[in-house]
Amino acid sequence: FQWQSPPEAIERFKSQEIWFPPPQFYELCRLCNFSSLGELQKFSCTRALEGCERWMPVMLSAPDGFIQLLPGDELYPEDPDYTGEKKTIMSTDKKVEDLMKEGGVFHRIVIKNINNLAVYVNIQAKYKHINPVMMKCDNSDYNSRL
């Protein structure tokens, strides 16, 4: 075990020294909004009574990768499989880059491969949650919409 700040852990992930799954990458990107544990604790205490939202990421398979769609994303289905029993995977013939250039409302994790993730969020978080700092582990540039 090793204690690291979220930015340090993400840098180690980028250099492939460590690995963690997309949900943990997303949460580490959210934690990057806080420069200290005290700031995080203060935020958590004031936000705790606001409520929470149930999420189930929906996987979109593309020829060159995957996109985990999250609530609020323009491609997120109206009736997602909240239990995970159906193991629904949507698919498209479009490349990830094309989907990103065509899109406008993002709440997603782009997965090019196991060590190449990117978080894109431009929606307002519900219940006074804080959005993740948008990070990517490659050199892709989808800034035309971000």
N, C-alpha and C positions, 0 to 999 in steps of 0.2 A: 504494500500500500504506500501511496505517496500523496501528500497534500499538495494541491496546485490550485492556482486561481483559474477561473474559467478561460481567460485568454491563453494562459499557459497550456492548459489541457487541449484547447483547439489547435494551438501551434504544434503540439506533439502529435495530434491526430493528422494534421496536414502533412507532417513529415513522415507519417506512417510508423511512428514509434509506438503508438497505442491505437486502439480502435474502440469505438462505441457505436451503437445503432442510431438510426436517424432520430428517434424521439429524444435521446439523450443529447445529441448534437443540437437539436432545437432548443432544449432547455438550457444548455450551456450558453447558447447565443442569447437567451433571455437574461441569464445571470450576468452577462457582459455589460448590462446597463448599470450595474452597481459596482462602485469602486471599493466598497468595504462590506464586511458582514453586518456592521451596524446599519448601513443604508438599506440593505436587504431586509433586515429585521424590522426596521421602521416601516418600510413599504408593506411588508407582509402583515403587520399589525393593523395598519390603516385600511388595507384592501380586504382583509379576511371576512368582513361582514357583508361585502357587496354581492356575494353569490358566486356560483361557478357554472360551467357549461360542460355537458358530456360531449366528448369528441370521439370520433372513430375515423382515423385516416382512411382514405380510399386510394388504392393504388391504380395509377394509370400507366400502362405499359406502352412504350414507344420503341421504334426500331433501334434507337441508340441510347436507351436508358429508361428510367422510371420517374414518375412524379408522384409523391405522396400528397394528395389533395386534402386540405383541412377546411373546416367550416368557414364560410365567407368567400372562399375562392370561387371564381366564376364557373369553374368546371366541376365543383363539388355537387354531387347528386342531391336532389330534393329529399329523397328517402334513403339515407345511408343505412347500412347493415350495422346497427349499434352493438349487436351481440357478437359479431365476428363469425357466426356460424356458417354464413353463406360463403365466406372467403371470396367475395366479389372482387374481381380484377377487371377494370375497364381497359380497353386497348384502342390504339389509334395507329394509322399508317404515317402520321406526321412525325417529324423529328422533334426532339425536345427543344432545340433552338427555334424552330418554327412556331411551336406552341407558345414559347416565351415571347417571341416578337409579336405574335398576333394578340396575345392576352393583354388585359388591362387591370384586372382585379385579382391580386395574388395573395394567397395564403398557402404556401406549398414548400415542400422540400424536394429539390431536384437531385436525383441519384443517377450519376453517370456510371459509377461502379462502386464497389464496397468502400473505397477510400476517397471517393470524389463526390462530396455532398455540397449542396448550396441551399440556403434558406432565403426565400423571397416573400416578403409580407408588405403590403401597402394598404391594408384594411385597418379600421379602428378596432382595437381589442375590446371585447365585452367585459363588463363587470370591473372596470378599472384595472384590468390586467395590463401588463406591459408587453409590447411586442418584442420579439427577439431582434438583436442587432443583425442585420442582413450580412451573412458571411458565405463565402464560397471557398472551395478547396481547389479550384482550377482557375484558368484565365478567361473563362467565358465572360462576355460582356453583353448583358441584356438591359443596359441602362436607358435604352430608348423609351422604356415604360416605367422605370423606377425612379 
